[in-house]
């Protein structure tokens, strides 16, 4: 197994994405090839990882994927000198009840793979206490290997010296200390970072970040601490939604897990991208159409006036299946109300009406039992996925698509919809259970 490490932290916001990206760029600048991974159901970070590492990233998720799937995805990645994985939330944060292989925590992924954890600590406002936090994480579960720590937002040399003294007392190795840099910030919006493809100066930002990290961390020592013990497994077989898949891809529809696209192609499917924002409809030779999630709420006006897209999509749906996930589901509906309260006509293939004027966060894992087929999966199929959106459903008049529960097994009211050959869900598919 390619040796690796997983960048994690006590909580979200500590700087693990910046450190992970900086390490990827710094390693490449040192002549190393890097394979990136991301723990958990995240669309945005892997796109930044792909830009930093110059190769596709991949999500790994112990709630939605079993051990063999995780091992297969790691083994099927292109050869590399090292793996750099980024954790999610805090190191031990996950759901209460286990899923396919666990609770979805970064710690579980570290224990499963043998990748040591590189802890990123936001040390602003504390000194030796940072060592107590790190020591608690290091001793919480002995199955989770800790490589060392990187200090983030260090105020001064004196501040760094005090923290290093505390880490020495705790027996933890400091592998880097990053001074405060207010200018090295990636822009955000309501679902997280602004997408990599929308970042006007992404290459320059990543180069600056890589140089900053390289100047303040011990990259040779970090590489020496990488490890891994998970036995390889065959790549998981992923059933594509069709042989020729018309896939909406632009700034409004971009949330597709990389492992699904790779699995579709590995199964022999051809992906035919089109842009609803450019007023394009699905390829007439496709046998299925898939509208992924994204940010239709930011482009509702453009979608409402994309008459060619709507007409061609409607014609397509008369004879072939169309499926939408989250943002794609909203675009297939009748009305989308934006944050300012303006109602925009959508494609109207489903009756669902959604509103961002009445925002409420919907977040969590989803387990679905299909009441009707969707492209690639028959009625009765068990699917695992994830839901993350702020839209409120005003009306969902069509037949329910699935029985949906959360990670605790409690019913979820967002069942998805079906009408004719068109289906849609608010959850994003990760794997078949």
RANORFEN-V915222 format. One record per backbone hydrogen bond with DSSP energy under -1.0 kcal/mol. NH is the residue of the N-H (numbers start at 1). CO is the residue of the C=O. E is the energy in kcal/mol with one decimal. If there is no record, write none. Layout:
nh->[NH	NH]
co->[CO	CO]
e->[E	E]
This chain:
nh->[4	5	6	7	8	19	20	21	22	23	24	25	26	27	28	29	30	31	32	35	37	38	39	40	42	48	49	50	51	52	53	54	60	65	70	71	72	73	74	75	76	77	81	82	83	84	85	86	87	91	93	95	99	100	101	102	107	109	110	111	112	113	114	117	118	119	120	121	123	126	130	131	133	134	135	136	137	138	139	144	147	148	149	150	151	152	154	160	161	162	163	164	165	166	167	168	169	170	172	175	177	178	180	184	185	189	192	194	198	199	202	205	206	207	208	209	210	211	212	213	214	215	216	217	218	219	222	223	224	225	226	227	229	230	245	246	247	248	249	250	254	255	256	260	261	262	263	264	265	266	267	268	269	270	272	274	279	280	286	287	288	289	290	291	298	299	303	304	305	306	307	310	311	312	313	314	315	316	317	319	320	322	323	324	325	326	328	330	331	332	334	336	337	338	341	344	346	347	348	349	350	353	354	355	356	360	362	364	366	367	368	369	370	371	374	377	380	381	383	384	385	386	387	389	392	394	395	402	403	405	406	409	412	415	417	418	419	422	423	424	425	428	430	431	433]
co->[227	83	116	85	118	15	16	17	18	19	20	21	22	23	24	25	26	28	27	82	84	58	86	60	40	44	45	46	47	48	49	50	38	61	66	67	68	69	70	71	72	74	33	33	3	35	5	37	7	9	90	103	102	63	62	62	91	105	106	107	108	109	110	145	6	148	8	150	152	123	127	128	129	130	131	132	133	134	135	141	117	117	173	119	176	121	178	156	157	158	159	160	161	162	163	164	165	166	167	149	216	151	154	181	183	192	189	187	195	196	199	201	202	203	204	205	206	207	208	209	210	211	213	213	175	217	218	219	220	221	223	4	113	113	270	288	272	290	274	253	293	293	254	257	257	258	259	260	261	262	263	265	264	243	245	247	276	275	283	244	244	321	246	323	295	296	299	300	301	303	305	306	307	308	309	310	311	312	313	316	316	421	289	423	291	425	325	326	327	328	352	344	354	342	338	336	334	331	333	332	332	395	335	392	337	390	389	387	385	405	383	403	381	401	377	374	370	378	368	431	366	428	364	362	355	353	353	415	369	367	410	406	404	413	424	399	422	419	322	417	324	386	384	384	382]
e->[-2.9	-1.4	-2.5	-3.3	-2.0	-2.3	-2.8	-2.7	-2.4	-2.7	-2.2	-2.4	-2.7	-2.7	-2.1	-2.3	-1.3	-1.8	-2.5	-2.2	-1.5	-2.2	-3.0	-2.9	-1.4	-1.3	-2.6	-2.5	-1.6	-2.5	-2.9	-1.4	-2.5	-2.3	-2.3	-2.7	-2.4	-2.4	-2.1	-2.5	-1.8	-1.1	-1.4	-1.5	-2.1	-1.9	-2.6	-2.2	-3.2	-2.1	-1.5	-2.1	-3.3	-3.2	-2.8	-1.3	-2.1	-1.4	-2.1	-2.5	-2.7	-2.3	-2.3	-2.9	-2.5	-2.4	-2.7	-2.5	-2.4	-1.7	-1.9	-1.3	-2.0	-2.3	-2.8	-2.1	-1.9	-2.4	-1.7	-1.8	-2.6	-1.2	-2.6	-3.1	-2.7	-3.3	-2.5	-2.3	-2.4	-2.1	-1.9	-2.8	-2.0	-1.8	-2.5	-2.4	-1.9	-1.7	-2.7	-3.4	-2.0	-3.5	-1.5	-1.0	-1.5	-3.7	-2.1	-3.0	-1.6	-1.5	-1.2	-2.4	-2.9	-2.4	-2.3	-2.5	-2.9	-2.3	-2.2	-2.6	-2.6	-1.6	-1.1	-1.2	-2.8	-1.3	-2.5	-2.6	-1.9	-1.2	-1.2	-2.1	-3.3	-1.1	-3.1	-2.8	-1.5	-2.1	-2.9	-1.6	-1.4	-2.5	-1.5	-1.1	-1.6	-2.4	-2.1	-2.8	-2.3	-2.5	-1.5	-1.9	-2.3	-3.1	-3.7	-1.9	-1.9	-2.2	-1.6	-2.3	-1.2	-2.0	-2.9	-3.1	-1.2	-1.1	-2.3	-2.3	-1.1	-1.1	-2.0	-2.2	-2.7	-2.7	-2.5	-2.5	-2.2	-2.3	-2.4	-1.6	-1.8	-1.9	-2.4	-1.6	-2.6	-3.2	-2.7	-2.5	-2.1	-1.3	-2.0	-2.3	-2.7	-2.5	-2.0	-2.2	-2.1	-2.3	-3.1	-1.0	-2.3	-2.6	-2.1	-2.1	-3.0	-1.8	-3.0	-2.0	-2.6	-2.7	-2.7	-2.3	-2.2	-3.2	-2.2	-2.6	-2.7	-1.9	-2.9	-3.3	-2.9	-1.8	-2.9	-2.0	-2.5	-2.9	-1.4	-1.3	-2.3	-2.4	-2.4	-1.8	-2.8	-1.5	-2.1	-1.5	-2.6	-2.2	-2.6	-1.9	-2.2	-3.3	-2.8	-1.9	-2.9]
